[in-house]
Amino acid sequence: MENIVARKFAQQISAWRGWGPVIILPVVVLMFTPAEWPRWVFMWLLAVVIFVGCKWLTWRRTLAPSAPWWQHAGYLLAWPGLDAGAFLSSKRLPEKERVPAREWGLAIIRLLIGVALFCVAGWVSEDHKILSGWVGMVGLILMLHFGAFHLLSCAWRSIGIDARPLMNRPLASTSVGEFWGRRWNTAFRDLTHRFLFRPLNSRLGPRRAILAGFVFSGLVHDVVISVPAGGGYGGPTLFFGTQAIAMFAERSRAGRAIGLGHGWRGWLFAMVALALPAYGLFHPPFVRNIIVPFMQAFGAR
């Protein structure tokens, strides 16, 4: 019943409802951030306002009248996911789907490993800034996405709120499609699937909708990564374009014939397709001009 009401609500609301912050906030940051500010500050500010805009969009376009005020506040202020419908649902997770102690422990361990890597990155020689930056980035991702954000997921699920982890064992992916669709940063996946893929799929078909989704992801990452870094333009877009091509390849007749979408062949193909072009996503200007100064500001170097 709740889903039926939500669908009727979605059909009745204005097409522009909730889109204002998504459009306005990044433009304000791009236009008015002082040039003398550190580039890493510019990058984080841009990333935060884009996230805030997306968070507001998902909340404004989701009907949840039965959710108490604290649940709305929790979604807006204390949860990085973007599936408002699941988080604000009046249904509570059954006891068997709540968080075992082992999961809490793994999240804490990943958080501590991330902190250690972020600190160890500062020991790398000044002559190897790219290596230092990559080690620091891995540490940062472990701290945030696999550590702190997973602990938030555990906390919410422990009281019955449907806040699934943003990272779902991405290294276990046996296809590129599985990696991006089910396992890596499900918050961004939820957003693009709801507001980009589904509308475009009905008009353009699945292949063009998938391609549009990856190109959009590339452009967003270019804005957040390349613009503050002052270089490497097009690298993130090329990376995500490569992911679309890899997905089409594994779903092609030849790809299915050689087993690219499952098993060890699918896993190997996915890992190669993800790893080889990753240098274009986190390109040297980003590492040198954003990550390394950010690490220095926080005492990692």
C-alpha positions in Angstrom: 0.0 0.0 0.0 2.8 2.4 0.9 4.5 1.8 -2.5 1.3 2.5 -4.3 0.7 5.8 -2.5 4.4 6.7 -3.2 4.0 6.1 -6.9 0.8 8.2 -7.1 2.6 11.0 -5.2 5.5 10.8 -7.7 3.1 11.2 -10.6 1.5 14.3 -9.1 4.5 16.4 -8.0 6.1 19.0 -10.2 8.8 17.8 -12.5 11.1 20.5 -11.0 10.4 19.8 -7.4 13.7 19.4 -5.5 16.0 20.2 -8.4 16.9 23.7 -7.3 19.8 22.9 -4.9 21.2 20.3 -7.4 21.6 23.0 -10.0 22.2 26.1 -8.0 24.7 25.0 -5.3 27.4 23.7 -7.6 27.2 26.8 -9.8 27.6 29.0 -6.8 30.7 27.1 -5.6 32.2 27.1 -9.1 31.6 30.8 -9.6 32.4 32.2 -6.2 35.0 30.0 -4.5 38.1 32.3 -3.9 41.0 31.4 -6.2 43.4 31.7 -3.3 41.7 28.9 -1.3 43.5 25.5 -1.4 42.4 23.3 -4.2 41.5 20.5 -1.9 39.1 22.8 -0.1 37.5 23.7 -3.4 37.2 20.0 -4.3 35.6 19.0 -1.0 33.2 22.0 -1.0 32.1 21.1 -4.5 31.6 17.4 -3.6 29.6 18.3 -0.5 27.2 20.7 -2.2 26.6 18.2 -5.0 25.8 15.6 -2.4 23.6 18.0 -0.4 21.7 18.8 -3.6 21.2 15.1 -4.4 20.2 14.3 -0.8 17.6 17.1 -0.9 16.3 16.0 -4.3 15.7 12.4 -3.1 14.0 13.6 0.1 11.7 16.1 -1.6 10.5 13.6 -4.2 9.8 10.8 -1.7 6.5 10.6 0.2 7.0 9.3 3.8 4.2 10.8 5.9 4.4 8.0 8.5 8.1 8.5 9.2 8.7 10.4 12.4 10.7 13.6 12.4 13.9 12.0 13.7 13.9 9.5 10.8 13.7 12.4 8.3 16.5 14.2 10.2 18.5 11.1 10.3 18.2 10.6 6.5 19.2 14.2 5.8 22.0 14.6 8.4 23.3 11.2 9.4 23.1 8.9 6.5 25.2 9.1 3.2 22.8 6.8 1.2 20.4 8.2 -1.3 17.5 5.7 -1.2 15.0 7.8 0.7 12.2 5.4 0.1 13.9 2.5 1.9 15.3 4.6 4.8 12.1 6.4 5.5 9.9 3.4 5.2 7.5 2.7 8.1 8.5 -1.0 7.9 11.3 -2.2 10.2 13.9 -4.8 9.3 13.2 -8.2 10.8 15.5 -9.3 13.5 17.2 -11.9 11.3 18.3 -9.1 8.9 19.9 -6.9 11.5 23.6 -6.5 12.2 25.7 -9.4 13.6 28.6 -8.5 15.9 31.1 -9.7 13.2 29.9 -7.0 10.8 30.6 -4.3 13.4 34.0 -5.7 13.9 34.9 -5.8 10.2 33.8 -2.2 9.7 36.0 -1.1 12.7 39.0 -3.0 11.3 38.6 -1.4 7.9 38.4 2.0 9.5 41.6 1.4 11.4 43.4 0.0 8.3 42.3 3.1 6.4 43.7 5.4 9.1 46.9 3.4 9.1 47.3 3.7 5.3 46.5 7.4 5.3 49.3 7.9 7.9 51.7 5.5 6.3 51.3 7.3 2.9 53.3 10.2 4.5 56.3 8.0 4.8 56.7 7.6 1.0 59.5 9.6 -0.5 58.8 13.1 -1.8 60.1 11.7 -5.2 57.1 9.4 -5.4 54.1 11.8 -4.8 51.8 9.8 -7.1 52.4 6.6 -5.1 52.0 8.5 -1.9 48.8 10.0 -3.1 47.3 6.7 -4.2 48.1 5.0 -0.9 46.5 8.0 0.9 43.4 7.7 -1.4 43.0 4.0 -0.6 43.2 4.8 3.1 40.6 7.5 2.7 38.2 5.3 0.9 38.6 2.6 3.5 38.1 5.1 6.3 35.0 6.6 4.8 33.1 4.2 2.6 34.2 0.9 4.1 34.6 2.1 7.7 32.7 5.1 9.0 29.8 4.8 6.5 29.5 1.1 7.1 29.4 1.7 10.9 26.5 4.2 10.3 24.7 1.5 8.3 25.2 -0.9 11.2 23.9 1.6 13.6 20.7 2.3 11.6 20.0 -1.3 10.8 20.4 -2.2 14.5 17.3 -0.2 15.2 15.4 -1.6 12.2 16.0 1.2 9.6 16.7 -0.1 6.1 20.1 1.5 5.5 22.1 -1.1 3.5 25.9 -0.6 3.3 27.1 1.6 0.4 29.8 -0.9 -0.4 28.8 -4.5 -0.8 32.0 -6.5 -1.2 32.9 -5.0 -4.6 36.0 -7.2 -5.1 33.6 -10.2 -5.2 32.0 -8.9 -8.5 32.0 -11.4 -11.3 31.0 -8.8 -13.9 31.4 -5.1 -14.6 27.6 -4.7 -14.4 27.4 -6.4 -11.0 30.2 -4.1 -9.7 28.4 -0.9 -10.7 24.9 -2.1 -10.2 25.0 -3.9 -6.9 28.4 -3.5 -5.1 30.1 -0.2 -5.5 28.7 3.0 -4.0 25.1 2.1 -4.1 24.1 5.6 -3.1 25.2 7.0 -6.5 23.7 4.0 -8.2 20.3 4.6 -6.5 20.4 8.2 -7.6 21.2 7.6 -11.2 18.9 4.6 -11.6 16.0 6.6 -10.3 16.5 9.9 -11.9 18.4 9.0 -15.1 18.3 5.4 -16.1 14.6 4.7 -15.6 13.4 7.9 -17.4 15.8 7.3 -20.3 15.2 3.6 -20.5 11.6 4.2 -21.4 12.5 6.7 -24.2 15.9 5.4 -25.5 16.1 1.8 -24.5 18.5 0.1 -22.1 21.7 0.4 -24.0 21.5 4.1 -24.6 20.3 4.7 -21.1 23.3 2.8 -19.7 25.6 4.7 -21.9 24.0 8.0 -20.8 24.4 7.0 -17.2 28.1 6.3 -17.5 28.7 9.5 -19.4 26.8 11.5 -16.8 28.9 9.8 -14.1 32.1 10.8 -15.9 31.1 14.4 -16.3 30.2 14.7 -12.7 33.5 13.2 -11.7 35.3 15.5 -14.1 33.6 18.5 -12.4 34.5 17.3 -8.9 38.0 15.9 -9.7 39.5 17.7 -12.8 38.1 21.2 -12.3 39.5 21.7 -8.8 42.8 19.9 -9.8 43.2 22.3 -12.8 44.1 19.4 -15.2 43.3 15.9 -16.3 40.2 17.0 -18.1 38.3 14.2 -19.7 40.1 11.4 -17.8 37.1 10.6 -15.5 34.7 10.7 -18.4 36.9 8.4 -20.5 37.1 6.0 -17.5 33.3 5.7 -17.2 33.0 5.5 -21.0 35.3 2.5 -20.8 33.1 0.9 -18.2 30.1 1.2 -20.5 32.0 -0.5 -23.3 33.2 -3.2 -20.9 29.6 -3.9 -19.8 28.4 -4.1 -23.4 31.3 -6.4 -24.2 30.4 -8.9 -21.4 26.8 -8.8 -22.4 27.5 -9.4 -26.1 27.0 -12.8 -27.7 30.8 -13.3 -27.8 31.2 -12.1 -24.2 28.6 -14.5 -23.0 30.1 -17.4 -25.0 33.4 -17.1 -23.3 31.9 -16.5 -19.8 32.7 -12.9 -19.2 29.5 -12.2 -17.1 30.1 -14.8 -14.4 32.7 -17.1 -12.7 36.4 -16.5 -12.6 36.5 -15.3 -16.2 33.9 -12.6 -15.4 35.8 -11.7 -12.2 39.1 -11.4 -14.0 37.6 -9.3 -16.9 35.9 -7.0 -14.4 39.0 -6.4 -12.3 41.1 -5.7 -15.5 38.4 -3.4 -16.9 38.2 -1.5 -13.7 41.9 -1.3 -12.8 43.6 -0.5 -16.2 41.8 2.8 -16.9 41.6 3.9 -13.2 44.8 6.0 -13.7 42.6 8.3 -15.9 39.9 8.6 -13.2 42.4 9.7 -10.4 44.8 11.3 -12.8 48.2 12.8 -11.7 47.0 16.4 -11.5 44.3 15.3 -9.1 46.8 13.3 -7.0 49.5 16.1 -7.0 47.2 19.1 -6.6 44.4 17.8 -4.4 45.3 14.5 -2.5 48.9 15.2 -1.5 48.1 18.8 -0.2 45.1 17.4 1.6 47.3 14.8 3.3 49.8 17.5 4.2 47.1 19.6 5.7 46.1 16.8 8.0 49.6 15.8 9.0 49.9 12.7 6.9 53.1 14.1 5.3 
